[in-house]
Amino acid sequence: MSRDPIRSPLPTLRPRWLATCLAGAALAGSLGWTSTVWASSQAQELARAEQRLVAILAQIERREINAALRAVAELTEEVPNFRAAQLLYADLLRMRTGSGPMGAQLAQTQTTPSISNRSVADQSIAPPEFFQGLQSELQRRRQAAVDLPPPGMIPSNFLHLSPSVRHAIAVDASRSRLYVFANGPQGMELISNFYVTVGRNGVHKRAEGDQRTPLGVYFVGRQIPGEKLPELYGKGALTVNYPNDWDRLQGRTGSGIWLHGVPSDQFARVPQASDGCVVLSNPDISFLMESIDRRTPVLIAEKLDWVTPQWTTQQHKQDSFMQGLEQWQAAWRQGDTQRLSALYSAELAGAEPLSKRRSRLSSYGPLANLAIDDMSVYNWREAAGEIRIVNLHVATKGGNSPTVRQYWRKQDGRWQIFSEDVLS
């Protein structure tokens, strides 16, 4: 099937350093922040810190150095723990004296900054790596300002979201960016985007302790307020269900992958610094915790693939997977065990008898009366295979309606279920 002609990756910017910051920035006000009303003026200033930084970079591009210097001095005074802004301030001061960039100098030496300049969370990062990380942070924040997704485009992995899914989250690790979508009557709409940190060793998590962030489609579990967590997690955390059933099938291990905030002595962390979690500033994680429901989908990709909503609608309708899903629904209602057996993988059939699965669903009412009244479908593809993750809301007459989550895998041209759970 031919793809939408608008479907294309966003342009890649060639990285540079303070020559990058000083000569390449543009767009001060296009970061896509929402008009959310924050609880205090301090929170508002923190939420605007990135916009102010990008505005300063735009002033530098226009060679308005004095104005940029005044603005960055004000920014660092009001948000003193914004270390990327502090580095930019130092470089502007050094530029006025004819000296080289502070970050470049420190990256070439073993000069050790004070502990207060690196924060408790980043003390394990060597000084050269830390300052290179600050440089990368400046570049990626600037890139986010000039490379917003085309209006109306959404990630291709969101094939179909039911009306009950109020929001969706997508993380582009290559851009250190998290995108928040609202799902309403007119479909998905990008409402916010935030800078994020991922694992110190990048992405493609495979094992416990590898300091990598997993890639895949996950769902929000619990919300944990900051007062119940160590200082490392800032204002709080949203858990996600890594490892999911596809990860387990691939032998991936690890746990405790969260979206969380930063210690109070930091505004943000460098792009690759966590033990595998996705880390946001405290104002940004607060926004998510106020907005995001349990079971909100969280897509984490190395690079997002942006498409039009029309493309996903067409793909969903033409997907051969949908035929298998319809067969499953009909076979359950009719009690056709032979057809059902063909739709479940040998591994799953061996792990739990079909009769036990039918008994669990029938506890909600006669199987002949069950019907799917709400469905969301997510796509994931990698070298190990192509899968669909499906959340099905099963309607019952008694009102105690369960949600069934299934993982389907395409093998030898045929879709089969390799995992199925009834969620509470």
C-alpha positions as CSV (number, residue, x, y, z in Angstrom):
1,M,0.0,0.0,0.0
2,S,1.4,3.4,-0.9
3,R,1.9,5.8,2.0
4,D,0.7,9.3,2.5
5,P,2.8,11.7,0.4
6,I,3.2,14.0,3.4
7,R,4.7,11.2,5.4
8,S,8.3,11.9,5.9
9,P,10.9,12.2,8.7
10,L,11.6,15.6,10.1
11,P,14.8,17.2,8.8
12,T,18.0,16.5,10.7
13,L,20.1,19.4,11.9
14,R,23.8,19.1,11.8
15,P,25.1,19.4,15.4
16,R,27.5,22.2,16.3
17,W,28.6,23.8,19.5
18,L,28.5,27.4,20.6
19,A,29.0,28.2,17.2
20,T,25.8,26.1,17.1
21,C,24.1,28.1,19.8
22,L,25.4,31.4,18.6
23,A,24.8,31.0,14.9
24,G,22.0,28.7,14.4
25,A,19.0,29.4,16.6
26,A,15.6,30.7,15.6
27,L,12.0,30.8,16.6
28,A,11.4,32.0,20.1
29,G,7.8,31.3,20.5
30,S,7.0,28.1,18.7
31,L,7.5,25.3,21.3
32,G,3.9,24.3,21.4
33,W,3.3,24.8,25.1
34,T,-0.3,24.7,26.2
35,S,-2.1,27.5,27.9
36,T,-2.4,25.6,31.1
37,V,-2.9,27.8,34.2
38,W,-0.2,27.0,36.7
39,A,-0.7,27.2,40.4
40,S,1.8,29.9,41.1
41,S,3.9,32.6,39.4
42,Q,7.1,30.6,40.2
43,A,5.7,27.6,38.4
44,Q,4.8,29.8,35.4
45,E,8.4,31.1,35.3
46,L,9.8,27.6,35.4
47,A,7.4,26.4,32.7
48,R,8.5,29.4,30.5
49,A,12.3,28.8,31.1
50,E,12.8,26.9,27.8
51,Q,10.9,29.4,25.8
52,R,13.1,32.2,27.3
53,L,16.2,30.2,26.5
54,V,15.2,29.7,22.8
55,A,14.4,33.5,22.6
56,I,17.9,34.2,23.8
57,L,19.4,31.9,21.2
58,A,17.4,33.8,18.6
59,Q,18.8,37.1,19.8
60,I,22.3,35.6,19.5
61,E,21.6,34.6,15.9
62,R,20.6,38.2,15.2
63,R,23.9,39.3,16.8
64,E,22.0,41.1,19.6
65,I,24.7,40.0,22.0
66,N,24.1,42.7,24.7
67,A,20.3,42.0,24.8
68,A,21.0,38.2,24.9
69,L,23.5,38.7,27.8
70,R,21.0,40.7,29.8
71,A,18.2,38.2,29.1
72,V,20.3,35.1,30.0
73,A,21.5,36.9,33.2
74,E,17.9,37.4,34.2
75,L,17.0,33.8,33.3
76,T,19.9,32.3,35.4
77,E,19.0,34.6,38.3
78,E,15.4,33.5,38.3
79,V,16.0,29.8,37.5
80,P,19.5,29.3,38.9
81,N,19.4,25.5,38.6
82,F,19.0,25.7,34.8
83,R,22.5,24.5,34.0
84,A,22.3,24.7,30.2
85,A,21.4,28.4,30.6
86,Q,24.3,28.9,33.0
87,L,26.7,27.4,30.5
88,L,25.3,29.7,27.8
89,Y,25.7,32.7,30.1
90,A,29.3,31.7,30.8
91,D,30.1,31.4,27.2
92,L,28.6,34.8,26.3
93,L,30.7,36.4,29.0
94,R,33.9,34.6,27.8
95,M,33.1,35.6,24.2
96,R,33.1,39.2,25.2
97,T,36.6,38.8,26.6
98,G,37.8,36.9,23.5
99,S,38.1,33.5,25.3
100,G,36.9,30.2,24.0
101,P,33.7,28.5,25.1
102,M,33.7,27.2,28.7
103,G,32.1,23.9,27.7
104,A,34.6,23.2,24.9
105,Q,37.5,24.0,27.3
106,L,36.2,21.7,30.1
107,A,35.4,18.9,27.6
108,Q,39.1,18.8,26.6
109,T,40.4,18.7,30.2
110,Q,39.9,16.9,33.4
111,T,39.0,20.0,35.3
112,T,36.4,19.0,37.9
113,P,33.5,21.4,38.5
114,S,32.2,21.7,42.0
115,I,29.6,19.2,43.2
116,S,27.1,22.1,43.4
117,N,27.5,22.6,39.6
118,R,26.7,19.0,38.8
119,S,23.9,18.1,41.2
120,V,23.5,14.9,43.2
121,A,21.9,13.1,40.3
122,D,24.8,13.6,38.0
123,Q,27.9,13.1,40.2
124,S,28.7,9.8,38.5
125,I,29.1,11.5,35.1
126,A,32.6,12.6,34.3
127,P,33.2,16.4,33.8
128,P,33.9,16.2,30.1
129,E,30.8,14.0,29.5
130,F,28.7,16.3,31.6
131,F,29.6,19.5,29.8
132,Q,29.2,17.8,26.4
133,G,25.8,16.8,27.6
134,L,24.9,20.4,28.4
135,Q,26.0,21.4,24.9
136,S,23.8,18.7,23.5
137,E,20.9,19.9,25.6
138,L,21.2,23.4,24.2
139,Q,21.3,22.0,20.6
140,R,18.2,19.7,21.2
141,R,16.1,22.4,22.8
142,R,16.9,24.7,19.9
143,Q,16.1,21.9,17.4
144,A,12.7,21.4,19.0
145,A,11.9,25.0,18.4
146,V,12.6,24.9,14.7
147,D,11.5,21.4,14.0
148,L,8.0,21.1,15.4
149,P,6.0,18.3,13.8
150,P,3.9,19.4,10.8
151,P,0.5,20.5,11.9
152,G,-2.0,17.7,12.2
153,M,0.5,14.9,12.0
154,I,0.6,12.0,14.5
155,P,2.9,9.1,15.2
156,S,2.2,6.1,12.9
157,N,2.1,3.7,15.9
158,F,-1.2,5.0,17.1
159,L,-3.4,3.1,14.6
160,H,-6.7,3.6,16.3
161,L,-7.5,5.3,19.7
162,S,-11.0,4.8,21.2
163,P,-12.8,7.8,22.6
164,S,-12.1,6.6,26.1
165,V,-8.4,7.3,25.6
166,R,-8.1,10.9,26.6
167,H,-4.4,11.4,26.0
168,A,-1.5,9.8,24.4
169,I,2.3,10.3,24.9
170,A,5.1,9.8,22.4
171,V,8.8,10.1,23.1
172,D,11.4,10.7,20.3
173,A,14.7,9.7,22.0
174,S,16.8,11.1,19.1
175,R,15.4,14.5,19.8
176,S,15.1,14.3,23.6
177,R,11.4,15.2,23.2
178,L,8.1,14.1,24.7
179,Y,4.9,14.9,22.9
180,V,1.5,15.0,24.5
181,F,-1.7,14.5,22.5
182,A,-5.3,15.1,23.4
183,N,-7.8,12.7,21.9
184,G,-11.1,14.3,21.3
185,P,-14.1,14.2,18.9
186,Q,-11.9,15.6,16.1
187,G,-9.2,13.1,16.7
188,M,-5.7,13.5,18.1
189,E,-4.2,16.9,18.6
190,L,-0.7,17.8,19.8
191,I,-1.1,20.0,22.9
192,S,2.4,20.1,24.5
193,N,5.9,19.0,24.0
194,F,8.7,18.8,26.6
195,Y,12.5,18.2,26.7
196,V,13.4,14.8,28.3
197,T,16.4,12.8,29.4
198,V,16.8,9.1,28.5
199,G,19.2,6.4,29.7
200,R,22.9,7.2,30.0
201,N,23.7,4.5,27.5
202,G,20.9,5.4,25.1
203,V,18.0,3.3,24.2
204,H,17.3,-0.4,23.3
205,K,17.0,-1.6,26.8
206,R,17.7,-5.4,27.1
207,A,18.8,-6.2,30.6
208,E,18.5,-5.0,34.2
209,G,21.1,-2.3,35.0
210,D,22.1,-1.6,31.4
211,Q,21.2,2.1,31.9
212,R,19.2,2.1,28.6
213,T,15.6,3.3,28.0
214,P,13.3,0.7,26.5
215,L,11.6,1.1,23.1
216,G,8.0,0.1,22.5
217,V,4.4,0.8,23.4
218,Y,3.6,0.9,27.1
219,F,0.9,2.1,29.4
220,V,0.8,4.3,32.5
221,G,0.3,2.4,35.7
222,R,0.5,4.2,39.0
223,Q,1.0,7.8,39.8
224,I,3.4,8.3,42.7
225,P,3.7,11.8,44.4
226,G,7.1,13.2,45.0
227,E,6.7,13.2,48.8
228,K,6.6,9.4,48.7
229,L,9.8,9.1,46.7
230,P,13.5,9.9,47.2
231,E,14.7,13.4,46.1
232,L,16.0,12.0,42.8
233,Y,12.4,11.7,41.4
234,G,11.4,15.4,42.0
235,K,7.7,16.2,42.0
236,G,6.7,12.6,41.3
237,A,6.5,9.8,38.8
238,L,4.2,7.9,36.4
239,T,5.1,4.2,36.2
240,V,4.9,2.3,32.9
241,N,4.5,-1.5,32.3
242,Y,8.1,-2.3,31.2
243,P,8.8,-5.1,30.5
244,N,5.6,-5.7,28.6
245,D,4.7,-9.1,27.2
246,W,6.6,-8.5,24.0
247,D,9.7,-7.6,25.9
248,R,9.4,-10.7,28.0
249,L,9.0,-12.8,24.9
250,Q,12.3,-11.3,23.7
251,G,14.0,-12.1,27.0
252,R,14.4,-8.5,28.1
253,T,14.7,-7.9,31.8
254,G,14.7,-4.9,34.2
255,S,12.0,-3.0,36.0
256,G,11.1,0.4,37.5
257,I,11.0,2.3,34.2
258,W,9.1,5.5,35.0
259,L,8.4,9.0,33.8
260,H,9.6,11.2,36.6
261,G,10.9,14.6,37.7
262,V,14.4,15.9,38.8
263,P,15.9,16.8,42.2
264,S,15.1,20.2,43.4
265,D,18.7,21.4,42.7
266,Q,18.2,20.8,39.0
267,F,15.9,22.3,36.3
268,A,16.7,19.4,33.9
269,R,19.3,16.7,33.3
270,V,21.5,16.3,30.2
271,P,20.0,14.2,27.3
272,Q,21.5,10.9,28.4
273,A,21.8,10.6,32.1
274,S,19.2,8.4,33.7
275,D,19.3,4.7,34.6
276,G,16.7,4.1,31.9
277,C,13.8,6.2,32.9
278,V,12.4,9.1,30.9
279,V,13.1,12.3,33.0
280,L,11.3,15.6,32.7
281,S,11.6,18.9,34.5
282,N,9.4,19.2,37.6
283,P,6.9,21.6,36.0
284,D,6.6,19.2,33.1
285,I,6.1,16.1,35.1
286,S,3.6,18.0,37.2
287,F,1.6,18.8,34.1
288,L,1.5,15.2,33.1
289,M,0.5,14.1,36.6
290,E,-2.4,16.6,36.5
291,S,-3.5,15.5,33.0
292,I,-2.7,11.9,32.4
293,D,-5.0,9.0,33.2
294,R,-4.1,5.4,34.2
295,R,-3.5,3.3,31.0
296,T,-2.6,6.2,28.9
297,P,-0.4,4.9,26.1
298,V,3.3,5.8,26.1
299,L,5.1,5.3,22.9
300,I,8.9,5.4,23.2
301,A,10.7,5.3,19.8
302,E,14.3,6.0,18.7
303,K,12.8,8.3,16.1
304,L,9.1,9.0,15.6
305,D,7.4,8.4,12.3
306,W,4.9,11.2,11.6
307,V,1.9,10.5,9.4
308,T,-1.5,12.1,8.7
309,P,-4.5,10.8,10.7
310,Q,-6.0,9.8,7.3
311,W,-3.1,7.4,6.8
312,T,-3.6,5.7,10.2
313,T,-7.3,5.4,9.5
314,Q,-6.7,3.8,6.1
315,Q,-4.0,1.5,7.5
316,H,-6.3,0.4,10.3
317,K,-9.1,-0.4,7.9
318,Q,-6.9,-2.3,5.5
319,D,-4.8,-4.1,8.1
320,S,-5.1,-7.9,7.7
321,F,-4.8,-8.0,11.5
322,M,-8.4,-6.7,11.8
323,Q,-9.7,-9.9,10.1
324,G,-8.1,-12.0,12.8
325,L,-9.6,-9.8,15.5
326,E,-13.0,-10.1,14.1
327,Q,-12.6,-13.9,13.9
328,W,-11.6,-14.0,17.5
329,Q,-14.7,-12.0,18.6
330,A,-17.0,-14.2,16.6
331,A,-15.4,-17.4,17.8
332,W,-15.6,-16.4,21.4
333,R,-19.3,-15.7,21.2
334,Q,-20.0,-18.9,19.3
335,G,-17.8,-21.0,21.5
336,D,-15.9,-22.3,18.4
337,T,-12.9,-23.8,20.2
338,Q,-11.3,-25.0,16.9
339,R,-11.2,-21.5,15.4
340,L,-10.1,-20.0,18.7
341,S,-7.2,-22.5,19.0
342,A,-5.9,-21.4,15.6
343,L,-5.8,-17.8,16.7
344,Y,-3.7,-18.5,19.9
345,S,0.0,-19.2,19.6
346,A,1.3,-22.6,20.7
347,E,3.2,-20.9,23.6
348,L,0.1,-19.3,25.0
349,A,-2.1,-22.3,24.5
350,G,0.4,-24.4,26.4
351,A,0.7,-21.9,29.2
352,E,-3.1,-21.8,29.9
353,P,-5.9,-24.0,28.7
354,L,-8.5,-22.4,26.5
355,S,-11.2,-23.6,28.8
356,K,-9.7,-21.5,31.7
357,R,-9.7,-18.4,29.5
358,R,-13.3,-18.9,28.6
359,S,-14.2,-19.4,32.2
360,R,-12.5,-16.1,33.2
361,L,-14.4,-14.1,30.5
362,S,-17.7,-15.9,31.2
363,S,-17.6,-14.7,34.8
364,Y,-18.7,-11.3,33.4
365,G,-21.8,-12.8,31.7
366,P,-22.8,-15.2,29.0
367,L,-20.2,-15.3,26.2
368,A,-22.9,-15.1,23.6
369,N,-23.8,-11.7,24.9
370,L,-20.4,-10.2,25.1
371,A,-19.5,-7.5,22.5
372,I,-16.6,-5.2,22.0
373,D,-17.8,-1.6,22.4
374,D,-14.5,0.2,22.7
375,M,-11.1,-0.7,21.1
376,S,-7.6,0.9,20.7
377,V,-4.9,-0.6,18.5
378,Y,-1.2,0.2,18.6
379,N,1.5,-0.9,16.2
380,W,5.1,-1.8,17.0
381,R,7.7,-3.1,14.6
382,E,11.3,-4.0,15.1
383,A,13.9,-6.5,13.8
384,A,12.4,-9.2,16.0
385,G,9.0,-8.9,14.5
386,E,5.8,-7.0,14.0
387,I,3.1,-6.8,16.7
388,R,-0.2,-5.2,17.5
389,I,-1.2,-4.3,21.0
390,V,-5.0,-4.1,21.5
391,N,-7.1,-2.9,24.4
392,L,-10.7,-4.2,24.1
393,H,-13.5,-3.0,26.3
394,V,-16.0,-5.8,26.5
395,A,-19.6,-4.7,27.1
396,T,-21.8,-6.8,29.4
397,K,-25.4,-6.4,30.5
398,G,-24.4,-6.3,34.2
399,G,-22.3,-3.2,33.8
400,N,-19.1,-4.9,35.2
401,S,-17.3,-4.6,31.9
402,P,-13.7,-5.8,31.7
403,T,-10.9,-4.6,29.5
404,V,-9.0,-7.3,27.6
405,R,-5.4,-6.5,26.5
406,Q,-4.0,-8.7,23.8
407,Y,-0.6,-8.9,22.1
408,W,-0.7,-10.2,18.5
409,R,2.3,-11.3,16.4
410,K,2.5,-11.8,12.7
411,Q,4.3,-15.1,11.9
412,D,4.4,-16.7,8.5
413,G,1.8,-14.3,7.2
414,R,-0.7,-15.1,9.9
415,W,-1.7,-13.1,13.0
416,Q,-1.8,-15.0,16.4
417,I,-2.3,-13.9,20.0
418,F,0.8,-14.6,22.1
419,S,-0.5,-12.9,25.3
420,E,-3.9,-12.0,26.7
421,D,-5.0,-10.6,30.0
422,V,-8.2,-9.4,31.6
423,L,-7.5,-6.1,33.3
424,S,-9.2,-5.0,36.4
